[in-house]
Amino acid sequence: MSALWCFEEVNLFKILCPHKYSEYKGAHTFNSYKKSDYIYFEDDAANKIYLIDKGKVKIGYYTEDGEEIIKAILRKGEIFGEKAILGIEKRNEFAQSIDNTTVVCPVSKDTMYTLMQDNVSISFKIYKFIGLRIKKLERRLQLLLFKDTKTRLLEFFKELCEDYGYKCPENGDHVVKHPYTQKDIATLIGTSRPTLNTIMNELKQDNIIDFNRKELRLRKNIA
């Protein structure tokens, strides 16, 4: 599994949640959101970092024409709003719940600085996380701008394989069990769900992939 989003399966919520530290227990709360609720908007003050305890959150922005561009879909154990640590004062993106039972823990910027100062290992992981996330988002945006939908989908599948896949010893295929729905995938690669279904069925007919509701298989010729 890639160390990009989960730091080799380290749950950042469990590490950073102030509730585990006695001096912060009484001062921090959890916030619950329903589907489509916004956690913050573009141009809001960037004074908090958020830890996901339950559900999924999408991060994105709107173009001048009002088109929604999704940068990432995050899940339990991950953090967002991390640019506040870098001294950015206003949000340049929105964060929105895409589950009916999303729960996040907001952590003030000052509290996060204290946690990082008290633990060099945590500080290193946070900055590594930010750097790798930026690198991955840049790659995804390049694909959106310069590649066709089929290529974007295949590149996304390869990315999923790195993060969630394992090699099947029987035939060399890569089996991928990931948390994304087809709607999530369509959103992340910038296409519609009907177009995604069409391309996936074409790839299946060409024996490039196989899939069902539980898993995706990448044939050894592309994985």
N, C-alpha and C positions, 0 to 999 in steps of 0.2 A: 504494500500500500504506500502511496506517496505521502510524504510528510507535509504536503502543501497546506491542506485544510485542517488536518487534525493532529499535526505534529506526531506522526507515528503512533496514532491512536490515543494520544493524550487529550483528555477532555478539558478544554480550557475553562469551562464553567466550573468544574470541580476545583481547579487550581486557584482561580481568581475570585470566585464569589466571596464577597466580604462576610457573608453569614458564617463562614468557617473560622473567622478571626474574632475573638471575643470582644476586642475593642470596637468592632463595627456592627456587631449583631443587632443592637437595638436601634441603629440609625439607618438601616437599609431595608428596602421593601422589594417585593416582586410585583410586576405589572402584568395584567392579563389583557389579551386582545382577541377580538373576533376576526373572521376572515374579512379582508379588505380594509381593516383599520390601519391608519398610518401611525407609526411610532415617532417619526419626525419627517419634516418636509425640507425641501431645498430652501436655503437661506435661514433656517433655524439656527440658533446659537449652538455651537459645537462644544458643549461643556460636559458631556457624559459619554461613557463607553457602555455598550450593552452586551450582556451575556445571555445566550438562549438556553432556557431550561427545558422548554417543551415547544413543539410545533416547528414551523418554518417561516422564514422572513425573506422577502425579496428586496434587493437593493438596486436602484435604478435612477434614471433621470428622464426629463422630458426635453425634446428638441424644441426649437423655436416654432415648429409647425404643430407642436402638441403631441408628437409621436413618442410613445413610451419606449425607452431603451433599458433593458434589464441587464445589469452587470453581473449579478450573482444571486443564487438562491441558497440560503444558509439554513442549517438545521441545529438540532440539540448539540450543545457542547461548544459551539462556535461563538465568536465575538463579531460585533460590527460597530460602526461609529468610531473606529480606532484612529481615524485621522485627527481626532481631538488631542491625542497624545503628542502629535507632531506640531502642535501650536496653531493649527488651523481654527479660526474663530467662527466660521459659518459653514453650514453643510452645503455641499455641492451635489447632493443626491438625496433621494428619499428612501425611507425604510418602511415597508408595509407588510403586515401579517398576511399570510396566504393559507393559514389554518384557522379553524374555529376555536382552537384551544391553545393558542400561542402564549407562552409565559416567558418574560424576560426580566432580567435583573439589571436595572440601571446603576452604574457606578460613576460617581463624580470623577472628574479629571484629577483632582487633587488626591483623592483616595487611591486612584490607580497609580499615580506617581509614587505615593508612599509605599504601596505594595511592591512596586518594582524596585525602589531603592533598598528595601529591606531584603530583597531576594534577587541576587544577580542572575540566577538561572531563569527566573520568571521574566526578568527584563530582557534577557537574550532571546527567549522564545517569542516574546511579543514583537520585538523588532524584526526578527526573522520572519515571523508570520506576516507582518505588514509588507516587507520586501517581496516575499514570494507571492502574496496575493496581488500586489500591483503588477508583477511580472505576468501572472496568469491572466489578469484582466486585460492587459495590453495585447496579449496574444489573441484573446477572444475578440476584441474590438477590431484587430487587423483582419481576422477572418470575416467578420460582419461586413467590413468595408470592401474587401478585395476578392472574396471567394464566393462561388455559387452555393446554393443551399445544400446540395448533395455533398460537396467537399466539406462544408462546415459541419454537417452531421457526422461524417466519417472521422473528422478530427476530434469532434466532441466524444465520439465513442472510444477513440484511442485514449483520450484523457480519462474517461471513466474507467477504462481498463487499467490505467496506471494507479488510479485511486482506489478502486474496488475489485479489481479482477484477480484471477489466479489461473494458472495454466492447467488444463485438463491433461493428465498424463496419457490417457487412452488415445487421443487423436490430435493433440497439439492445439486444440481450440482454446481460446481464453473465455472463461465464464465470468460474467460481471453481474454482481448483485448490488444494486445501488438504490438510493432512496427517492429518486426522481420519478414523477409520473410523466406520461407522454406530453401532457400539457406543459409541465415544467421544462422539458427538453425543447419543445417547440418555442417556448418563450426565450430560452437561453440562446438558441441559435438564430433567432429572429425570423421565424416563419409561422405559418398557421398550422393548426393541428391536422386538418385534412391533407395539407401538403406533406407534412411529416409522415403521416400514415402511408401515403402513396409511395414516397421514397423508401420507407422501411420495407414495404412489401416488394418493391422492385429489387432491393438489395437481398431480400430473402430468396426471391426467385432466382437471382444470379448466384446464390450460394455464397454470398459474402458475409451475411449474418444470419442468425436464427434468433427467435425471441418468443417469449410468452409473458404472461403477467408477472412472473416471479423472477425471470432472469433474461439476460442478453448474452448471446454467444457470438464472439468474433472469430471467424475462421482464421486459421493460421496464416493465410496468405495476406492478411491486412493487419493483424494484431502486432 
